[in-house]
Amino acid sequence: MIDYPANLIQFMDRFQTERDCLEYLASVRWKDGFDCPKCMNSHYWFYDKRKRFICTNCRCDVSVRAGTVMQDSKLSARIWLTAMWLFATQKDGISAKSLQDNLGINSYRSAWLLLHKLRAAMIRSGREPLSGLVEVDEDYIGGVDADGKRGRGSKNKQLVAIAVQLDKVEAKESHDSLRDYRLAKIRAKCIERASKEELHAFITENVAKGSTVYRDGWSGYSGVDQLGYKSVVFKASKAKDESEKLPHVHLAISLLSRWILGTYQGSLGEYHLQAYLEEFTFRFNRKTSTHRGWLFYRLAQGAIATVPHPYEALIEPRKIPESRSDEEV
């Protein structure tokens, strides 16, 4: 049975000590009970001084944070779980400065690093692709230059491909128009160019074969039909304005831009934009969840399943290691 606090009061009662937090992380990591990595023994005793789990059979010293995104962190497990709660349960997220002030973290860098590691943990390996009716488009996302210039000429904007899955509106008897559907789930990825190679790769990575892909007439989408999709072209002449052409994906772009502006004042580094896209996707795709504690649990799962992300890997433009699969946790 999935175990998580339902509200803030339950969270405060549940995680009062470092041991409470470590044992909870252990229950997330070892779903069927403690599993010694050396002898596979299922019994342990907890060594308070070192905050480790000791196998009763071979005396193996096990850290529940080893091999996870929390590895080598000097912050306590209690700080990590509290940060997960604040980060996951607040509707629009939390800035590194606010997290630093709320948890009494010594440095802004530590708070910033913690949040970026949690963003990495939001990317769930093996997540289901979008399916059914899917709108796809690309747009420039980011802040405003010092001279106030906006749009494609703005140097600190980055091209982002976005796909949105549509669900039927139950109150509607017929679904002849895209406006009879609602925006359900999204996927977003930074791309260098709106080329056929990059757009096709984005679609095959995020949309299930056999889905109906609604897109505009841009040449980069040509040939999508040969990839196993039914392609429907929305031409500009059929829409009175941009909001009527592919309305759901443009709504998603608008919501994303407003979220970046409202929560982070539009100030996002180009290299880190993908991490913020993953955060927005995590929040949006779980917007209908009635239990905020469930989001906390999913984030804790992700933190356990995600490999270590050292500071250097998060600030330098190089490949981040891939997450472990659930079977490896």
C-alpha positions as CSV (number, residue, x, y, z in Angstrom):
1,M,0.0,0.0,0.0
2,I,1.4,3.4,-1.0
3,D,2.2,5.4,2.1
4,Y,2.4,9.2,2.2
5,P,1.2,12.1,4.4
6,A,-2.0,13.7,3.2
7,N,-1.4,17.2,4.5
8,L,1.1,19.4,6.2
9,I,0.1,18.5,9.7
10,Q,0.5,14.8,8.9
11,F,3.9,15.6,7.3
12,M,5.1,17.5,10.4
13,D,3.9,14.7,12.7
14,R,5.5,12.0,10.6
15,F,9.0,13.4,10.0
16,Q,10.2,14.7,13.3
17,T,13.6,13.1,13.3
18,E,16.4,12.2,10.9
19,R,15.7,8.5,11.5
20,D,12.0,9.0,10.6
21,C,13.1,10.5,7.2
22,L,15.7,7.9,6.4
23,E,13.3,5.0,7.3
24,Y,10.7,6.6,5.0
25,L,13.2,6.8,2.1
26,A,14.1,3.2,2.8
27,S,10.4,2.2,2.5
28,V,10.3,3.9,-0.9
29,R,13.6,2.4,-2.1
30,W,13.0,-1.1,-0.8
31,K,9.3,-1.6,-1.4
32,D,9.3,-5.2,-0.2
33,G,11.5,-4.5,2.8
34,F,15.3,-4.1,3.3
35,D,17.4,-5.9,0.8
36,C,21.1,-6.2,1.6
37,P,23.2,-5.6,-1.6
38,K,25.8,-8.2,-0.6
39,C,23.9,-11.1,0.9
40,M,20.2,-10.3,0.1
41,N,19.3,-10.5,3.8
42,S,16.1,-8.7,4.7
43,H,16.9,-7.8,8.3
44,Y,18.8,-4.8,9.6
45,W,19.4,-2.6,12.5
46,F,19.8,1.2,12.4
47,Y,23.0,2.8,13.4
48,D,22.0,6.2,14.7
49,K,25.5,7.7,14.9
50,R,26.3,7.1,11.2
51,K,22.6,7.2,10.0
52,R,23.1,3.9,8.2
53,F,21.3,0.6,7.9
54,I,23.4,-2.4,9.0
55,C,22.7,-5.9,7.7
56,T,22.2,-8.3,10.6
57,N,23.8,-11.1,8.6
58,C,27.0,-9.8,6.9
59,R,27.2,-6.4,8.8
60,C,27.1,-4.6,5.5
61,D,26.9,-0.8,6.0
62,V,24.1,0.6,3.7
63,S,23.2,4.2,3.0
64,V,19.7,4.6,1.6
65,R,20.8,7.7,-0.2
66,A,23.7,6.0,-2.0
67,G,23.3,5.9,-5.8
68,T,20.4,8.4,-5.7
69,V,20.1,12.1,-6.6
70,M,20.7,12.8,-2.8
71,Q,24.1,11.0,-2.7
72,D,27.0,13.0,-1.2
73,S,24.7,15.9,-0.1
74,K,25.6,17.5,3.2
75,L,22.0,18.4,3.8
76,S,20.1,16.1,6.1
77,A,17.4,13.8,4.9
78,R,14.9,15.9,6.9
79,I,15.9,19.0,4.8
80,W,15.5,16.9,1.6
81,L,12.0,15.6,2.5
82,T,10.8,19.0,3.6
83,A,12.1,20.5,0.4
84,M,10.3,17.8,-1.6
85,W,7.1,18.6,0.3
86,L,7.4,22.4,-0.4
87,F,8.5,21.9,-4.0
88,A,5.8,19.4,-4.9
89,T,2.8,20.6,-3.1
90,Q,2.9,24.3,-3.9
91,K,1.0,24.9,-7.0
92,D,3.6,27.1,-8.8
93,G,6.7,25.7,-7.1
94,I,9.2,27.6,-5.0
95,S,12.3,29.7,-5.8
96,A,15.8,28.8,-4.4
97,K,15.8,32.0,-2.3
98,S,12.4,31.2,-0.7
99,L,13.6,27.6,0.0
100,Q,16.8,28.9,1.6
101,D,14.8,31.3,3.8
102,N,12.1,28.7,4.8
103,L,14.5,25.9,5.7
104,G,17.4,27.9,7.0
105,I,19.8,26.5,4.4
106,N,23.2,28.3,4.9
107,S,23.9,29.2,1.2
108,Y,21.9,30.1,-1.8
109,R,24.0,27.7,-3.9
110,S,22.9,24.7,-1.7
111,A,19.3,25.6,-2.1
112,W,19.7,26.1,-5.9
113,L,21.5,22.8,-6.3
114,L,18.8,21.0,-4.2
115,L,16.0,22.3,-6.4
116,H,17.8,21.4,-9.6
117,K,18.4,17.9,-8.4
118,L,14.7,17.6,-7.6
119,R,13.9,18.8,-11.1
120,A,16.1,16.1,-12.5
121,A,14.1,13.6,-10.3
122,M,10.9,14.8,-11.9
123,I,11.8,13.0,-15.1
124,R,10.3,9.6,-14.8
125,S,11.9,6.9,-16.8
126,G,9.6,4.8,-18.9
127,R,6.8,7.3,-18.8
128,E,3.9,6.6,-21.1
129,P,3.9,8.7,-24.4
130,L,1.1,10.9,-25.4
131,S,-1.6,9.2,-27.4
132,G,-4.9,9.7,-29.2
133,L,-5.3,13.3,-30.5
134,V,-2.1,15.3,-30.1
135,E,-1.3,18.9,-31.1
136,V,2.3,19.7,-31.9
137,D,4.0,23.0,-32.4
138,E,7.2,24.9,-31.6
139,D,7.8,28.4,-30.2
140,Y,10.4,30.6,-28.6
141,I,10.4,30.6,-24.8
142,G,12.4,32.8,-22.5
143,G,12.9,36.2,-21.1
144,V,13.3,39.7,-22.7
145,D,16.6,41.3,-23.7
146,A,17.8,44.4,-22.0
147,D,16.5,46.5,-24.9
148,G,13.0,45.0,-24.5
149,K,13.1,43.1,-27.8
150,R,10.8,40.1,-28.0
151,G,10.2,37.2,-30.4
152,R,12.6,35.3,-32.6
153,G,15.1,38.1,-32.6
154,S,15.6,37.9,-28.8
155,K,18.9,36.3,-28.0
156,N,17.9,34.8,-24.7
157,K,14.9,33.0,-26.0
158,Q,15.2,29.3,-26.9
159,L,13.2,27.2,-29.4
160,V,11.0,24.7,-27.6
161,A,8.9,21.9,-29.2
162,I,5.7,21.2,-27.4
163,A,3.1,18.4,-27.8
164,V,-0.3,18.3,-26.0
165,Q,-2.6,15.3,-25.6
166,L,-6.4,16.1,-25.9
167,D,-9.2,14.5,-23.9
168,K,-12.9,14.5,-24.7
169,V,-15.1,16.9,-22.8
170,E,-17.7,14.6,-21.4
171,A,-20.5,17.2,-21.5
172,K,-20.2,17.4,-25.2
173,E,-22.4,15.0,-27.3
174,S,-20.3,15.3,-30.4
175,H,-16.6,16.1,-30.9
176,D,-16.4,17.6,-34.4
177,S,-14.1,20.4,-33.5
178,L,-10.8,20.6,-31.5
179,R,-12.5,23.0,-29.2
180,D,-14.7,20.2,-28.0
181,Y,-11.6,18.7,-26.4
182,R,-9.5,19.8,-23.4
183,L,-5.8,19.9,-22.8
184,A,-4.8,16.8,-20.8
185,K,-1.0,16.1,-20.8
186,I,2.0,17.8,-22.3
187,R,5.6,17.2,-23.3
188,A,8.2,19.9,-24.0
189,K,11.8,19.8,-25.2
190,C,14.4,22.4,-26.1
191,I,15.6,22.0,-29.7
192,E,18.2,23.9,-31.7
193,R,16.3,24.2,-35.0
194,A,12.8,23.5,-36.2
195,S,14.3,21.0,-38.7
196,K,12.7,17.8,-39.9
197,E,15.3,15.7,-38.0
198,E,14.7,17.3,-34.6
199,L,10.9,17.6,-34.9
200,H,10.5,14.0,-36.0
201,A,12.8,12.9,-33.2
202,F,10.7,14.8,-30.7
203,I,7.4,13.3,-32.0
204,T,8.6,9.7,-32.1
205,E,10.0,10.1,-28.6
206,N,6.9,11.6,-27.0
207,V,3.9,10.5,-29.1
208,A,2.7,6.9,-29.4
209,K,2.5,5.4,-32.9
210,G,-1.0,5.4,-34.4
211,S,-1.9,8.7,-32.8
212,T,-3.4,11.6,-34.8
213,V,-1.0,14.5,-34.9
214,Y,-2.4,18.0,-35.5
215,R,0.3,20.4,-36.8
216,D,0.8,23.4,-39.0
217,G,2.2,23.4,-42.5
218,W,5.8,23.9,-41.5
219,S,8.1,21.8,-43.7
220,G,9.8,20.3,-40.7
221,Y,6.7,18.2,-40.0
222,S,6.4,16.8,-43.5
223,G,6.8,13.0,-43.6
224,V,5.2,12.5,-40.2
225,D,2.7,10.1,-41.8
226,Q,5.6,7.8,-42.8
227,L,6.6,7.5,-39.1
228,G,3.3,5.7,-38.2
229,Y,1.1,8.7,-37.4
230,K,-2.0,10.2,-39.0
231,S,-1.1,13.7,-39.8
232,V,-3.7,16.6,-40.0
233,V,-2.5,20.0,-41.2
234,F,-4.0,23.1,-39.8
235,K,-3.4,25.9,-42.3
236,A,-3.1,29.5,-41.3
237,S,-5.9,30.5,-43.8
238,K,-8.4,28.4,-41.9
239,A,-7.9,30.3,-38.6
240,K,-8.8,33.9,-37.8
241,D,-5.7,34.2,-35.5
242,E,-2.9,32.2,-34.0
243,S,-5.1,31.3,-30.9
244,E,-7.6,29.5,-33.2
245,K,-4.8,27.6,-35.0
246,L,-3.9,24.6,-32.8
247,P,-5.7,26.3,-29.8
248,H,-4.6,23.8,-27.1
249,V,-0.9,23.8,-27.8
250,H,-0.9,27.6,-27.9
251,L,-2.7,27.6,-24.6
252,A,0.0,25.4,-23.1
253,I,2.7,27.7,-24.5
254,S,0.9,30.7,-22.9
255,L,0.6,28.9,-19.5
256,L,4.2,27.9,-19.6
257,S,5.4,31.5,-20.4
258,R,3.2,32.9,-17.6
259,W,4.5,30.3,-15.1
260,I,8.1,31.2,-15.9
261,L,7.4,34.9,-15.6
262,G,5.3,34.6,-12.4
263,T,7.5,32.1,-10.5
264,Y,11.0,32.9,-11.8
265,Q,10.5,36.4,-13.1
266,G,11.3,35.1,-16.6
267,S,15.0,34.9,-15.6
268,L,16.1,31.4,-16.8
269,G,19.5,30.4,-18.2
270,E,19.4,28.9,-21.6
271,Y,21.1,25.7,-20.4
272,H,18.7,25.2,-17.5
273,L,15.5,25.8,-19.5
274,Q,15.0,22.1,-20.1
275,A,15.0,21.5,-16.3
276,Y,12.2,24.0,-15.8
277,L,10.2,22.5,-18.7
278,E,10.4,19.2,-16.9
279,E,9.1,20.9,-13.7
280,F,6.2,22.5,-15.5
281,T,5.4,19.2,-17.2
282,F,5.4,17.3,-13.8
283,R,3.1,19.9,-12.3
284,F,0.7,20.2,-15.2
285,N,0.3,16.5,-15.9
286,R,-0.7,16.1,-12.2
287,K,-2.9,19.1,-12.0
288,T,-6.1,17.1,-11.3
289,S,-4.6,15.2,-8.4
290,T,-6.7,15.7,-5.3
291,H,-4.0,14.6,-2.9
292,R,-1.0,16.9,-2.7
293,G,0.8,14.2,-0.7
294,W,0.7,12.0,-3.8
295,L,2.9,14.5,-5.6
296,F,5.3,14.4,-2.7
297,Y,5.5,10.6,-2.9
298,R,6.1,10.6,-6.6
299,L,8.9,13.1,-6.2
300,A,10.4,11.0,-3.4
301,Q,10.2,8.0,-5.8
302,G,12.0,10.0,-8.5
303,A,14.7,11.2,-6.1
304,I,15.4,7.5,-5.2
305,A,15.4,6.4,-8.8
306,T,17.6,9.2,-10.2
307,V,21.3,8.8,-10.4
308,P,23.6,11.3,-8.7
309,H,23.8,14.7,-10.4
310,P,26.9,16.6,-9.1
311,Y,27.1,20.3,-9.2
312,E,29.5,20.4,-12.1
313,A,27.1,18.3,-14.2
314,L,24.2,20.7,-13.5
315,I,26.1,23.9,-14.4
316,E,28.1,22.8,-17.4
317,P,26.7,22.0,-20.9
318,R,27.3,18.2,-20.9
319,K,25.1,15.1,-20.9
320,I,23.4,14.4,-17.6
321,P,23.4,10.7,-16.6
322,E,20.2,8.7,-17.3
323,S,17.9,7.7,-14.4
324,R,17.9,4.1,-13.2
325,S,14.9,2.0,-14.0
326,D,12.4,1.0,-11.3
327,E,13.8,-2.5,-11.2
328,E,17.2,-1.2,-10.1
329,V,15.8,0.7,-7.1
